[in-house]
Amino acid sequence: MVQSTSDTSVDFVLEQIQTMVASEGGTLGVPSLDGDTLKVEYTPGINEECPECVPTLEMVTQFLTASLGIHAPHVTNIEVS
């Protein structure tokens, strides 16, 4: 489970993305929400049987950008490291 921010819409998106990355052993770190900027650390999982199934940093960034655009459009700057 991802730690909550001060914004329930952002929390909803983070929980959805966490569920997705957790299915391949990945995790999202403690998020930081400051105005229109969301920062979160992504640690990819390991799937030896299907390495291409593990979302890349770029994929997680794209998923967050698309989902936040729908559920929390006020968050316009997303930094995933």
Secondary structure, DSSP 8 states (H G I E B T S, - for coil): -----S-HHHHHHHHHHHHHHHTTT-EE---EEETTEEEE-EE----TT-GGGS--HHHHHHHHHHHHHHH-TT--EEEE-
